[in-house]
Amino acid sequence: MTKSGYQRIKVEVYDSGRVSGKHGTQHVRPAPNQPFPQSLDIECNSAIADENPVGTQFWMDVKLKYREGQGEHLYSYWNWKPEKISN
């Protein structure tokens, strides 16, 4: 898969609490001061959130997508490895 149409941004692992329709409590979202709001979750390899503590940051290639009935979200191909910045 090529990275055409994707944008590299800083992302972070965060604790969303128990939210209906979400698997687990830890998810990935844009870090502060990025071109996308932190309210958008990132669909990516679940191991990124599952295997890293809350607050861990990465560089990740993402693109904005729309899913019928769920609205906008960010997407990163599951097999791309993000670059860890901090934990």
The first five atom37 places (N, CA, C, CB, O) and aatype in JSON, in Angstrom:
{
  "aatype": [12, 16, 11, 15, 7, 18, 5, 1, 9, 11, 19, 6, 19, 18, 3, 15, 7, 1, 19, 15, 7, 11, 8, 7, 16, 5, 8, 19, 1, 14, 0, 14, 2, 5, 14, 13, 14, 5, 15, 10, 3, 9, 6, 4, 2, 15, 0, 9, 0, 3, 6, 2, 14, 19, 7, 16, 5, 13, 17, 12, 3, 19, 11, 10, 11, 18, 1, 6, 7, 5, 7, 6, 8, 10, 18, 15, 18, 17, 2, 17, 11, 14, 6, 11, 9, 15, 2],
  "atom_mask": [
    [1, 1, 1, 1, 1],
    [1, 1, 1, 1, 1],
    [1, 1, 1, 1, 1],
    [1, 1, 1, 1, 1],
    [1, 1, 1, 0, 1],
    [1, 1, 1, 1, 1],
    [1, 1, 1, 1, 1],
    [1, 1, 1, 1, 1],
    [1, 1, 1, 1, 1],
    [1, 1, 1, 1, 1],
    [1, 1, 1, 1, 1],
    [1, 1, 1, 1, 1],
    [1, 1, 1, 1, 1],
    [1, 1, 1, 1, 1],
    [1, 1, 1, 1, 1],
    [1, 1, 1, 1, 1],
    [1, 1, 1, 0, 1],
    [1, 1, 1, 1, 1],
    [1, 1, 1, 1, 1],
    [1, 1, 1, 1, 1],
    [1, 1, 1, 0, 1],
    [1, 1, 1, 1, 1],
    [1, 1, 1, 1, 1],
    [1, 1, 1, 0, 1],
    [1, 1, 1, 1, 1],
    [1, 1, 1, 1, 1],
    [1, 1, 1, 1, 1],
    [1, 1, 1, 1, 1],
    [1, 1, 1, 1, 1],
    [1, 1, 1, 1, 1],
    [1, 1, 1, 1, 1],
    [1, 1, 1, 1, 1],
    [1, 1, 1, 1, 1],
    [1, 1, 1, 1, 1],
    [1, 1, 1, 1, 1],
    [1, 1, 1, 1, 1],
    [1, 1, 1, 1, 1],
    [1, 1, 1, 1, 1],
    [1, 1, 1, 1, 1],
    [1, 1, 1, 1, 1],
    [1, 1, 1, 1, 1],
    [1, 1, 1, 1, 1],
    [1, 1, 1, 1, 1],
    [1, 1, 1, 1, 1],
    [1, 1, 1, 1, 1],
    [1, 1, 1, 1, 1],
    [1, 1, 1, 1, 1],
    [1, 1, 1, 1, 1],
    [1, 1, 1, 1, 1],
    [1, 1, 1, 1, 1],
    [1, 1, 1, 1, 1],
    [1, 1, 1, 1, 1],
    [1, 1, 1, 1, 1],
    [1, 1, 1, 1, 1],
    [1, 1, 1, 0, 1],
    [1, 1, 1, 1, 1],
    [1, 1, 1, 1, 1],
    [1, 1, 1, 1, 1],
    [1, 1, 1, 1, 1],
    [1, 1, 1, 1, 1],
    [1, 1, 1, 1, 1],
    [1, 1, 1, 1, 1],
    [1, 1, 1, 1, 1],
    [1, 1, 1, 1, 1],
    [1, 1, 1, 1, 1],
    [1, 1, 1, 1, 1],
    [1, 1, 1, 1, 1],
    [1, 1, 1, 1, 1],
    [1, 1, 1, 0, 1],
    [1, 1, 1, 1, 1],
    [1, 1, 1, 0, 1],
    [1, 1, 1, 1, 1],
    [1, 1, 1, 1, 1],
    [1, 1, 1, 1, 1],
    [1, 1, 1, 1, 1],
    [1, 1, 1, 1, 1],
    [1, 1, 1, 1, 1],
    [1, 1, 1, 1, 1],
    [1, 1, 1, 1, 1],
    [1, 1, 1, 1, 1],
    [1, 1, 1, 1, 1],
    [1, 1, 1, 1, 1],
    [1, 1, 1, 1, 1],
    [1, 1, 1, 1, 1],
    [1, 1, 1, 1, 1],
    [1, 1, 1, 1, 1],
    [1, 1, 1, 1, 1]
  ],
  "atom_positions": [
    [[0.85, -1.18, 0.0], [0.0, 0.0, 0.0], [0.89, 1.24, 0.0], [-0.97, 0.0, 1.23], [1.84, 1.34, 0.79]],
    [[0.6, 2.18, -0.88], [1.36, 3.42, -0.93], [0.79, 4.42, 0.07], [1.35, 4.01, -2.35], [-0.33, 4.25, 0.56]],
    [[1.54, 5.46, 0.36], [1.11, 6.45, 1.34], [0.55, 7.7, 0.68], [2.26, 6.82, 2.25], [0.51, 8.76, 1.3]],
    [[0.14, 7.59, -0.57], [-0.46, 8.73, -1.27], [-1.75, 9.16, -0.58], [-0.73, 8.36, -2.75], [-2.6, 8.32, -0.27]],
    [[-1.89, 10.44, -0.33], [-3.08, 10.95, 0.34], [-3.01, 10.92, 1.85], [0.0, 0.0, 0.0], [-3.95, 11.36, 2.52]],
    [[-1.91, 10.42, 2.4], [-1.74, 10.35, 3.85], [-0.91, 11.52, 4.34], [-1.09, 9.01, 4.27], [-0.11, 12.08, 3.59]],
    [[-1.09, 11.87, 5.59], [-0.37, 12.98, 6.21], [0.29, 12.48, 7.48], [-1.33, 14.19, 6.51], [-0.36, 11.79, 8.27]],
    [[1.56, 12.81, 7.7], [2.28, 12.39, 8.91], [1.97, 13.37, 10.03], [3.82, 12.31, 8.66], [2.22, 14.57, 9.91]],
    [[1.43, 12.84, 11.13], [1.11, 13.67, 12.29], [1.6, 12.99, 13.56], [-0.42, 13.95, 12.37], [1.91, 11.8, 13.56]],
    [[1.66, 13.77, 14.63], [2.0, 13.22, 15.95], [0.7, 12.73, 16.57], [2.7, 14.3, 16.87], [-0.31, 13.43, 16.57]],
    [[0.73, 11.51, 17.11], [-0.45, 10.91, 17.74], [-0.09, 10.46, 19.15], [-1.0, 9.72, 16.91], [1.09, 10.39, 19.51]],
    [[-1.13, 10.15, 19.95], [-0.89, 9.69, 21.32], [-1.89, 8.62, 21.71], [-0.96, 10.87, 22.31], [-3.01, 8.57, 21.2]],
    [[-1.45, 7.76, 22.61], [-2.34, 6.77, 23.22], [-3.07, 7.47, 24.36], [-1.54, 5.5, 23.74], [-2.45, 8.18, 25.15]],
    [[-4.39, 7.28, 24.44], [-5.16, 7.9, 25.51], [-6.19, 6.93, 26.06], [-5.86, 9.18, 25.01], [-6.51, 5.93, 25.42]],
    [[-6.69, 7.23, 27.24], [-7.72, 6.4, 27.89], [-9.07, 7.06, 27.64], [-7.45, 6.24, 29.44], [-9.35, 8.15, 28.13]],
    [[-9.91, 6.37, 26.87], [-11.23, 6.92, 26.53], [-12.29, 6.53, 27.55], [-11.65, 6.44, 25.16], [-13.43, 6.98, 27.45]],
    [[-11.92, 5.71, 28.54], [-12.92, 5.2, 29.47], [-13.78, 4.18, 28.76], [0.0, 0.0, 0.0], [-13.46, 3.75, 27.65]],
    [[-14.83, 3.79, 29.36], [-15.75, 2.83, 28.74], [-16.72, 3.59, 27.84], [-16.52, 2.0, 29.81], [-17.59, 4.31, 28.34]],
    [[-16.59, 3.41, 26.54], [-17.46, 4.07, 25.57], [-18.15, 3.0, 24.75], [-16.67, 5.05, 24.67], [-17.5, 2.11, 24.2]],
    [[-19.45, 3.08, 24.65], [-20.22, 2.11, 23.88], [-19.73, 2.05, 22.44], [-21.72, 2.46, 23.92], [-19.54, 3.09, 21.8]],
    [[-19.52, 0.86, 21.94], [-19.1, 0.67, 20.56], [-17.6, 0.63, 20.37], [0.0, 0.0, 0.0], [-17.12, 0.38, 19.26]],
    [[-16.83, 0.87, 21.44], [-15.38, 0.84, 21.35], [-14.85, -0.38, 22.09], [-14.75, 2.13, 21.92], [-15.37, -0.75, 23.14]],
    [[-13.82, -0.98, 21.54], [-13.18, -2.13, 22.16], [-12.07, -1.63, 23.09], [-12.61, -3.09, 21.08], [-11.17, -0.93, 22.65]],
    [[-12.14, -1.99, 24.35], [-11.12, -1.58, 25.31], [-11.24, -0.11, 25.68], [0.0, 0.0, 0.0], [-12.14, 0.59, 25.22]],
    [[-10.32, 0.34, 26.54], [-10.37, 1.73, 26.99], [-9.27, 2.58, 26.39], [-10.28, 1.78, 28.5], [-9.41, 3.8, 26.34]],
    [[-8.18, 1.98, 25.93], [-7.08, 2.75, 25.35], [-7.23, 2.81, 23.83], [-5.72, 2.14, 25.73], [-7.48, 1.8, 23.17]],
    [[-7.06, 4.02, 23.31], [-7.19, 4.25, 21.86], [-6.12, 5.24, 21.43], [-8.62, 4.77, 21.48], [-5.34, 5.73, 22.24]],
    [[-6.09, 5.53, 20.12], [-5.1, 6.46, 19.56], [-5.83, 7.65, 18.96], [-4.2, 5.75, 18.49], [-6.85, 7.49, 18.29]],
    [[-5.3, 8.87, 19.21], [-5.89, 10.1, 18.68], [-4.76, 11.06, 18.32], [-6.87, 10.76, 19.73], [-3.61, 10.83, 18.7]],
    [[-5.06, 12.13, 17.58], [-4.03, 13.13, 17.3], [-3.54, 13.77, 18.6], [-4.56, 14.21, 16.34], [-4.33, 13.99, 19.52]],
    [[-2.25, 14.07, 18.67], [-1.7, 14.79, 19.81], [-2.13, 16.25, 19.73], [-0.13, 14.67, 19.85], [-2.61, 16.68, 18.68]],
    [[-1.97, 17.02, 20.8], [-2.32, 18.45, 20.74], [-1.53, 19.18, 19.64], [-2.04, 19.12, 22.11], [-0.41, 18.79, 19.3]],
    [[-2.14, 20.23, 19.11], [-1.52, 21.1, 18.11], [-1.21, 20.41, 16.78], [-0.26, 21.67, 18.67], [-0.25, 20.77, 16.1]],
    [[-2.01, 19.43, 16.43], [-1.88, 18.76, 15.14], [-3.01, 19.26, 14.22], [-1.93, 17.2, 15.3], [-3.93, 19.91, 14.7]],
    [[-2.95, 18.96, 12.92], [-3.95, 19.51, 11.99], [-5.35, 18.89, 12.11], [-3.47, 19.34, 10.6], [-6.27, 19.32, 11.41]],
    [[-5.51, 17.9, 12.96], [-6.81, 17.27, 13.17], [-7.19, 17.39, 14.64], [-6.8, 15.78, 12.73], [-6.31, 17.38, 15.49]],
    [[-8.48, 17.51, 14.96], [-8.9, 17.63, 16.36], [-8.68, 16.34, 17.14], [-10.37, 18.03, 16.43], [-8.71, 15.25, 16.58]],
    [[-8.46, 16.47, 18.44], [-8.27, 15.3, 19.29], [-9.54, 14.49, 19.46], [-7.76, 15.73, 20.65], [-9.5, 13.38, 19.99]],
    [[-10.65, 15.02, 19.02], [-11.92, 14.28, 19.11], [-12.01, 13.16, 18.09], [-13.1, 15.23, 18.93], [-12.9, 12.31, 18.18]],
    [[-11.11, 13.13, 17.11], [-11.13, 12.07, 16.09], [-10.24, 10.91, 16.53], [-10.65, 12.62, 14.72], [-9.05, 11.09, 16.76]],
    [[-10.83, 9.73, 16.63], [-10.03, 8.53, 16.89], [-9.32, 8.12, 15.61], [-10.92, 7.38, 17.42], [-9.73, 8.48, 14.51]],
    [[-8.24, 7.36, 15.78], [-7.49, 6.85, 14.64], [-7.69, 5.34, 14.58], [-5.98, 7.21, 14.75], [-7.38, 4.62, 15.52]],
    [[-8.2, 4.88, 13.44], [-8.33, 3.44, 13.19], [-6.96, 2.95, 12.74], [-9.45, 3.13, 12.1], [-6.46, 3.35, 11.69]],
    [[-6.35, 2.09, 13.56], [-5.0, 1.58, 13.27], [-4.83, 0.23, 13.96], [-3.9, 2.6, 13.73], [-5.77, -0.29, 14.56]],
    [[-3.64, -0.32, 13.89], [-3.35, -1.59, 14.54], [-3.61, -1.45, 16.05], [-1.87, -2.02, 14.27], [-3.02, -0.59, 16.7]],
    [[-4.49, -2.27, 16.59], [-4.88, -2.16, 18.0], [-3.72, -2.4, 18.97], [-5.99, -3.13, 18.3], [-3.78, -1.96, 20.12]],
    [[-2.68, -3.08, 18.51], [-1.52, -3.33, 19.38], [-0.84, -2.03, 19.8], [-0.52, -4.24, 18.67], [-0.21, -1.99, 20.85]],
    [[-0.96, -0.98, 18.99], [-0.33, 0.3, 19.33], [-0.9, 0.82, 20.65], [-0.56, 1.34, 18.2], [-0.15, 1.24, 21.52]],
    [[-2.22, 0.78, 20.8], [-2.85, 1.23, 22.05], [-2.72, 0.19, 23.15], [-4.32, 1.56, 21.81], [-2.5, 0.53, 24.31]],
    [[-2.86, -1.07, 22.8], [-2.86, -2.14, 23.79], [-1.5, -2.35, 24.45], [-3.31, -3.42, 23.15], [-1.42, -2.73, 25.62]],
    [[-0.41, -2.11, 23.7], [0.93, -2.45, 24.19], [1.74, -1.25, 24.66], [1.68, -3.15, 23.1], [2.92, -1.39, 24.98]],
    [[1.11, -0.08, 24.72], [1.83, 1.12, 25.15], [1.03, 1.86, 26.21], [2.12, 2.05, 23.95], [-0.2, 1.86, 26.17]],
    [[1.71, 2.49, 27.17], [0.98, 3.21, 28.22], [0.34, 4.48, 27.68], [1.92, 3.56, 29.37], [0.76, 5.03, 26.67]],
    [[-0.69, 4.93, 28.38], [-1.34, 6.19, 28.06], [-0.29, 7.3, 28.04], [-2.47, 6.52, 29.09], [0.57, 7.37, 28.92]],
    [[-0.35, 8.16, 27.03], [0.6, 9.26, 26.89], [1.72, 8.99, 25.9], [0.0, 0.0, 0.0], [2.4, 9.92, 25.48]],
    [[1.91, 7.72, 25.52], [2.96, 7.4, 24.54], [2.63, 8.09, 23.22], [3.09, 5.86, 24.34], [1.48, 8.06, 22.77]],
    [[3.64, 8.71, 22.61], [3.43, 9.43, 21.36], [4.21, 8.78, 20.21], [3.84, 10.89, 21.51], [5.26, 8.19, 20.41]],
    [[3.65, 8.92, 19.01], [4.23, 8.36, 17.79], [4.05, 9.35, 16.65], [3.59, 7.0, 17.44], [3.19, 10.23, 16.7]],
    [[4.88, 9.2, 15.6], [4.59, 9.8, 14.3], [3.85, 8.74, 13.51], [5.91, 10.28, 13.55], [4.28, 7.58, 13.47]],
    [[2.74, 9.1, 12.88], [1.92, 8.14, 12.15], [1.37, 8.79, 10.88], [0.76, 7.62, 13.05], [1.03, 9.97, 10.88]],
    [[1.28, 8.01, 9.82], [0.69, 8.47, 8.58], [-0.81, 8.16, 8.6], [1.37, 7.81, 7.34], [-1.21, 7.01, 8.73]],
    [[-1.62, 9.21, 8.46], [-3.08, 9.06, 8.57], [-3.78, 9.78, 7.42], [-3.58, 9.6, 9.92], [-3.21, 10.66, 6.77]],
    [[-5.02, 9.39, 7.19], [-5.87, 10.16, 6.29], [-7.29, 10.17, 6.85], [-5.85, 9.57, 4.83], [-7.7, 9.27, 7.57]],
    [[-8.02, 11.22, 6.5], [-9.38, 11.41, 6.98], [-10.32, 10.54, 6.16], [-9.8, 12.9, 6.9], [-10.26, 10.55, 4.93]],
    [[-11.19, 9.8, 6.83], [-12.17, 8.94, 6.17], [-13.54, 9.2, 6.77], [-11.79, 7.44, 6.29], [-13.67, 9.78, 7.85]],
    [[-14.55, 8.77, 6.06], [-15.93, 8.88, 6.53], [-16.56, 7.51, 6.52], [-16.75, 9.88, 5.66], [-16.49, 6.8, 5.52]],
    [[-17.18, 7.13, 7.62], [-17.87, 5.85, 7.71], [-19.35, 6.12, 7.95], [-17.27, 4.95, 8.85], [-19.72, 6.8, 8.9]],
    [[-20.19, 5.58, 7.08], [-21.64, 5.76, 7.17], [-22.13, 5.4, 8.56], [-22.36, 4.9, 6.11], [-21.84, 4.32, 9.07]],
    [[-22.87, 6.3, 9.17], [-23.44, 6.06, 10.49], [-22.51, 6.37, 11.65], [0.0, 0.0, 0.0], [-22.95, 6.44, 12.8]],
    [[-21.22, 6.57, 11.36], [-20.26, 6.85, 12.43], [-19.53, 8.17, 12.23], [-19.26, 5.74, 12.53], [-18.92, 8.69, 13.17]],
    [[-19.58, 8.71, 11.03], [-18.96, 10.0, 10.76], [-17.47, 9.91, 10.44], [0.0, 0.0, 0.0], [-16.98, 8.86, 10.01]],
    [[-16.77, 11.01, 10.64], [-15.36, 11.11, 10.29], [-14.47, 10.42, 11.33], [-14.95, 12.56, 10.13], [-14.77, 10.41, 12.53]],
    [[-13.39, 9.86, 10.83], [-12.34, 9.33, 11.69], [-11.05, 9.33, 10.88], [-12.69, 7.89, 12.21], [-11.07, 9.52, 9.66]],
    [[-9.94, 9.13, 11.55], [-8.65, 9.03, 10.88], [-8.29, 7.57, 10.72], [-7.56, 9.79, 11.65], [-8.65, 6.73, 11.55]],
    [[-7.57, 7.27, 9.65], [-7.21, 5.89, 9.34], [-5.72, 5.8, 9.05], [-8.04, 5.36, 8.14], [-5.16, 6.67, 8.37]],
    [[-5.08, 4.76, 9.56], [-3.71, 4.42, 9.22], [-3.66, 2.92, 8.94], [-2.7, 4.83, 10.37], [-4.18, 2.13, 9.73]],
    [[-3.06, 2.54, 7.83], [-2.98, 1.13, 7.44], [-2.42, 0.29, 8.59], [-2.1, 0.95, 6.16], [-1.39, 0.65, 9.16]],
    [[-3.07, -0.8, 8.92], [-2.76, -1.59, 10.12], [-1.34, -2.14, 10.13], [-3.72, -2.73, 10.24], [-0.79, -2.37, 11.21]],
    [[-0.73, -2.35, 8.96], [0.59, -2.98, 8.92], [1.74, -1.97, 8.89], [0.69, -3.87, 7.71], [2.91, -2.36, 8.91]],
    [[1.43, -0.67, 8.86], [2.48, 0.34, 8.93], [2.92, 0.5, 10.38], [2.01, 1.69, 8.35], [2.09, 0.57, 11.28]],
    [[4.21, 0.57, 10.6], [4.76, 0.72, 11.95], [4.99, 2.21, 12.23], [6.09, -0.09, 12.11], [5.78, 2.85, 11.54]],
    [[4.3, 2.76, 13.24], [4.54, 4.17, 13.57], [5.9, 4.34, 14.23], [3.42, 4.7, 14.5], [6.46, 3.38, 14.78]],
    [[6.44, 5.54, 14.19], [7.71, 5.86, 14.8], [7.48, 6.38, 16.21], [8.49, 6.88, 13.95], [6.89, 7.45, 16.39]],
    [[7.95, 5.65, 17.22], [7.74, 6.05, 18.61], [8.57, 7.27, 18.95], [8.08, 4.89, 19.56], [9.77, 7.32, 18.65]],
    [[7.93, 8.27, 19.58], [8.58, 9.51, 19.98], [8.91, 9.46, 21.48], [7.69, 10.74, 19.67], [10.03, 9.76, 21.89]],
    [[7.91, 9.07, 22.29], [8.1, 9.05, 23.75], [7.12, 8.07, 24.39], [7.91, 10.47, 24.36], [6.16, 7.62, 23.76]],
    [[7.38, 7.75, 25.64], [6.42, 6.95, 26.42], [6.38, 7.41, 27.84], [6.77, 5.48, 26.37], [5.63, 6.85, 28.65]]
  ]
}
